[in-house]
Amino acid sequence: MLPAVVGSPVKPFFLGHIALELILDNLLITTDKITVHSFYEHLHGCEDDVIEEFLVAAGMKNPAAFFRFFTHFKNEKYLHTYIETLKIAYALKRVCMRVWKDPFTEAHEQAMNEVLEKYRETLLLSFMQVFDEIEGKLYL
């Protein structure tokens, strides 16, 4: 991502981390590893009191802030937008706008989209290794 954001105030490691997560979401959806509808059904089935108990036990002082975001996330169903890499670049811009005012020019956005497209293609055949590795470590 570094070449795509030269001259931007955005930190490339910050952007790269989020971009990778969004590309993985895109790949899970576009290769039918998950269905967005089922994912949101599961989220709606979560019990808020159980989540709140976990958040409080983890030390969160204001679980209401999480629930505002969580409710918005469930209602807006953002994962549907991650099917297109152009929407991933837009999502990255929106995240960065929470930290930096006007983080990207149109040229940055175009360059980011080109990087995202190429990286997505690079990961396409092997991205499930990420999840396999994580799964393997869950049961150690």
BADREN-95448 format. One record per atom (N, C-alpha, C): atom name; x, y, z. Coordinates in steps of 0.02 Angstrom, whole numbers. Last residue first. Layout:
N
  atom      xx      yy      zz
    CA       X       Y       Z
...
This chain:
140
  atom      xx      yy      zz
     N    -231   -1278    1018
    CA    -167   -1298    1049
     C    -174   -1305    1123
     N    -338   -1235     943
    CA    -345   -1298     979
     C    -280   -1322    1011
     N    -303   -1124     874
    CA    -358   -1118     923
     C    -362   -1180     968
     N    -212   -1155     778
    CA    -187   -1126     841
     C    -241   -1121     894
     N    -292   -1199     674
    CA    -244   -1245     704
     C    -219   -1220     771
     N    -357   -1080     640
    CA    -395   -1135     668
     C    -349   -1185     704
     N    -249   -1010     584
    CA    -282    -985     645
     C    -320   -1041     679
     N    -224   -1091     473
    CA    -172   -1080     523
     C    -203   -1056     589
     N    -345   -1080     403
    CA    -322   -1145     426
     C    -270   -1138     481
     N    -345    -944     373
    CA    -396    -970     418
     C    -377   -1039     445
     N    -234    -940     286
    CA    -238    -895     344
     C    -286    -924     396
     N    -271   -1028     186
    CA    -216   -1046     230
     C    -216   -1003     293
     N    -360    -964     105
    CA    -388   -1006     158
     C    -334   -1030     206
     N    -285    -901       4
    CA    -307    -863      62
     C    -334    -906     119
     N    -236    -953    -115
    CA    -207    -977     -53
     C    -234    -944      10
     N    -293    -899    -230
    CA    -284    -972    -226
     C    -261    -997    -158
     N    -298    -756    -199
    CA    -357    -796    -218
     C    -348    -871    -208
     N    -191    -672    -181
    CA    -214    -713    -124
     C    -267    -765    -144
     N    -176    -609    -303
    CA    -119    -646    -275
     C    -143    -694    -220
     N    -298    -544    -314
    CA    -282    -597    -362
     C    -224    -640    -336
     N    -280    -450    -211
    CA    -335    -498    -208
     C    -320    -557    -254
     N    -176    -376    -262
    CA    -164    -416    -202
     C    -219    -469    -194
     N    -238    -314    -372
    CA    -181    -359    -382
     C    -170    -404    -322
     N    -339    -239    -307
    CA    -356    -289    -359
     C    -299    -339    -367
     N    -261    -157    -223
    CA    -309    -204    -194
     C    -328    -259    -244
     N    -193     -80    -318
    CA    -155    -124    -271
     C    -202    -177    -243
     N    -302     -13    -375
    CA    -258     -56    -417
     C    -219    -105    -374
     N    -348      58    -265
    CA    -391       7    -296
     C    -350     -40    -339
     N    -241     145    -241
    CA    -259      94    -191
     C    -301      39    -222
     N    -249     224    -357
    CA    -190     182    -346
     C    -205     127    -294
     N    -372     286    -333
    CA    -363     245    -393
     C    -304     197    -384
     N    -342     355    -214
    CA    -395     305    -215
     C    -389     258    -275
     N    -240     441    -257
    CA    -227     391    -204
     C    -278     335    -208
     N    -315     518    -347
    CA    -258     478    -372
     C    -239     424    -321
     N    -401     584    -263
    CA    -429     535    -311
     C    -374     490    -338
     N    -319     583    -101
    CA    -340     616    -163
     C    -372     563    -208
     N    -357     552      71
    CA    -335     531       5
     C    -359     578     -50
     N    -401     608     193
    CA    -341     567     192
     C    -314     551     122
     N    -481     721     255
    CA    -461     715     185
     C    -398     673     176
     N    -420     703     417
    CA    -465     741     374
     C    -438     736     302
     N    -403     547     500
    CA    -372     602     463
     C    -424     637     420
     N    -493     463     568
    CA    -430     482     599
     C    -399     544     566
     N    -600     441     490
    CA    -612     446     563
     C    -551     472     599
     N    -548     421     367
    CA    -578     486     380
     C    -597     495     453
     N    -515     286     369
    CA    -462     336     377
     C    -489     405     392
     N    -641     232     343
    CA    -607     217     406
     C    -554     270     419
     N    -662     282     213
    CA    -708     300     268
     C    -676     287     336
     N    -559     219     142
    CA    -561     292     146
     C    -605     313     205
     N    -600      87     154
    CA    -536     108     183
     C    -534     184     192
     N    -717      92      79
    CA    -720      77     150
     C    -656      98     186
     N    -662     117     -48
    CA    -706     167     -17
     C    -710     155      58
     N    -593      -1     -68
    CA    -556      62     -66
     C    -597     116     -33
     N    -704     -84     -70
    CA    -654     -93     -18
     C    -613     -30     -11
     N    -768     -45    -184
    CA    -801     -31    -120
     C    -754     -41     -62
     N    -682     -97    -277
    CA    -691     -25    -275
     C    -724      -4    -208
     N    -699    -234    -262
    CA    -639    -203    -233
     C    -644    -127    -232
     N    -856    -297    -211
    CA    -818    -260    -262
     C    -757    -228    -230
     N    -899    -351     -93
    CA    -895    -395    -151
     C    -854    -363    -206
     N    -924    -267      10
    CA    -855    -289       1
     C    -846    -338     -57
     N   -1057    -242      31
    CA   -1021    -195     -11
     C    -950    -219     -27
     N   -1100    -339     118
    CA   -1125    -342      49
     C   -1084    -297       4
     N   -1048    -298     239
    CA   -1013    -351     202
     C   -1038    -357     130
     N   -1135    -203     298
    CA   -1078    -181     258
     C   -1045    -236     217
     N   -1268    -189     355
    CA   -1244    -248     318
     C   -1188    -232     270
     N   -1337    -100     433
    CA   -1311     -77     369
     C   -1285    -133     324
     N   -1369    -175     548
    CA   -1422    -145     508
     C   -1398    -125     438
     N   -1245    -216     599
    CA   -1295    -266     580
     C   -1348    -236     534
     N   -1185     -90     622
    CA   -1153    -139     578
     C   -1204    -191     554
     N   -1274     -37     718
    CA   -1266      -4     653
     C   -1236     -52     602
     N   -1250    -127     822
    CA   -1317    -120     794
     C   -1314     -89     724
     N   -1113    -101     844
    CA   -1136    -168     826
     C   -1205    -165     793
     N   -1111      35     885
    CA   -1077      14     824
     C   -1105     -53     799
     N   -1188      22    1002
    CA   -1208      70     950
     C   -1176      50     884
     N   -1112     -73    1073
    CA   -1178     -92    1048
     C   -1205     -42     996
     N    -998       1    1108
    CA    -992     -57    1063
     C   -1060     -73    1032
     N   -1057      93    1194
    CA   -1024     117    1133
     C   -1016      60    1083
     N   -1099      12    1298
    CA   -1150      44    1256
     C   -1119      70    1191
     N    -987     -25    1371
    CA   -1013     -72    1320
     C   -1066     -40    1274
     N    -869      52    1436
    CA    -931      78    1407
     C    -957      31    1352
     N    -759     -18    1481
    CA    -793      28    1527
     C    -862      50    1502
     N    -701    -180    1468
    CA    -731    -123    1432
     C    -773     -82    1480
     N    -647    -294    1526
    CA    -625    -228    1549
     C    -654    -169    1512
     N    -696    -416    1503
    CA    -634    -399    1467
     C    -609    -329    1485
     N    -815    -410    1571
    CA    -762    -453    1598
     C    -695    -438    1566
     N    -882    -327    1480
    CA    -868    -303    1548
     C    -812    -344    1579
     N    -891    -416    1372
    CA    -857    -351    1365
     C    -838    -322    1433
     N    -968    -522    1426
    CA    -899    -533    1402
     C    -860    -468    1399
     N   -1088    -455    1452
    CA   -1052    -488    1507
     C    -979    -500    1487
     N   -1123    -420    1321
    CA   -1107    -368    1371
     C   -1068    -397    1429
     N   -1149    -546    1267
    CA   -1096    -504    1239
     C   -1075    -451    1290
     N   -1258    -581    1345
    CA   -1198    -622    1347
     C   -1138    -582    1320
     N   -1350    -483    1309
    CA   -1328    -487    1379
     C   -1265    -529    1387
     N   -1370    -506    1172
    CA   -1336    -445    1194
     C   -1312    -450    1266
     N   -1344    -651    1086
    CA   -1379    -623    1144
     C   -1339    -565    1172
     N   -1358    -672     911
    CA   -1316    -664     971
     C   -1355    -630    1026
     N   -1434    -669     797
    CA   -1450    -720     848
     C   -1408    -715     911
     N   -1376    -577     717
    CA   -1440    -558     748
     C   -1461    -609     802
     N   -1267    -654     676
    CA   -1257    -594     718
     C   -1321    -574     754
     N   -1332    -750     597
    CA   -1296    -770     658
     C   -1286    -711     705
     N   -1378    -667     495
    CA   -1426    -705     536
     C   -1394    -726     601
     N   -1256    -626     441
    CA   -1297    -577     478
     C   -1352    -611     519
     N   -1216    -749     385
    CA   -1174    -714     433
     C   -1216    -666     475
     N   -1318    -774     293
    CA   -1310    -818     351
     C   -1268    -785     405
     N   -1291    -668     201
    CA   -1356    -674     235
     C   -1351    -717     298
     N   -1165    -698     154
    CA   -1175    -637     194
     C   -1240    -642     234
     N   -1092    -853     166
    CA   -1144    -813     135
     C   -1158    -755     182
     N    -925    -912     136
    CA    -978    -889     181
     C   -1032    -856     139
     N    -868    -958      24
    CA    -848    -991      87
     C    -898    -971     142
     N    -886    -903    -103
    CA    -942    -939     -71
     C    -920    -980     -10
     N    -797    -818    -152
    CA    -784    -889    -165
     C    -835    -934    -130
     N    -843    -697    -106
    CA    -845    -709    -178
     C    -827    -780    -198
     N    -824    -709      36
    CA    -890    -699       6
     C    -892    -720     -67
     N    -688    -725      52
    CA    -734    -772      85
     C    -803    -769      52
     N    -642    -611     -17
    CA    -629    -678     -43
     C    -674    -731     -12
     N    -688    -506      66
    CA    -708    -510      -4
     C    -699    -581     -31
     N    -618    -535     184
    CA    -691    -537     183
     C    -717    -545     112
     N    -489    -514     134
    CA    -507    -581     157
     C    -584    -587     160
     N    -500    -377     111
    CA    -488    -422      54
     C    -506    -494      74
     N    -513    -333     243
    CA    -568    -323     196
     C    -561    -367     134
     N    -388    -369     296
    CA    -450    -396     325
     C    -508    -390     276
     N    -304    -290     215
    CA    -300    -363     213
     C    -363    -395     241
     N    -344    -161     253
    CA    -354    -184     184
     C    -352    -260     180
     N    -298    -155     384
    CA    -370    -154     372
     C    -385    -180     301
     N    -159    -162     358
    CA    -191    -208     404
     C    -266    -213     390
     N    -136     -52     274
    CA    -124    -121     251
     C    -159    -173     293
     N    -162      58     357
    CA    -203      46     298
     C    -197     -27     274
     N     -58      43     448
    CA    -128      47     471
     C    -174      28     414
     N      53      48     366
    CA      41     -13     404
     C     -30     -15     430
     N      43     181     311
    CA      33     122     268
     C      20      58     307
     N     -48     310     382
    CA       8     265     394
     C      -4     200     354
     N     -97     456     296
    CA    -115     389     320
     C     -52     346     326
     N     -71     574     234
    CA     -53     569     305
     C     -65     500     334
     N       7     552      73
    CA     -52     550     115
     C     -30     548     188
     N     124     535       6
    CA      98     603      11
     C      35     608      52
     N      82     375     -50
    CA     136     424     -42
     C     105     495     -43
     N      -5     270     -66
    CA     -24     324     -20
     C      32     374      -7
     N      47     175    -151
    CA     -19     203    -167
     C     -37     263    -123
     N     165     130     -94
    CA     168     172    -154
     C     101     207    -170
     N     105      57      21
    CA     148     116      27
     C     151     158     -36
     N      41     -60       0
    CA       0       0       0
     C      43      63       0
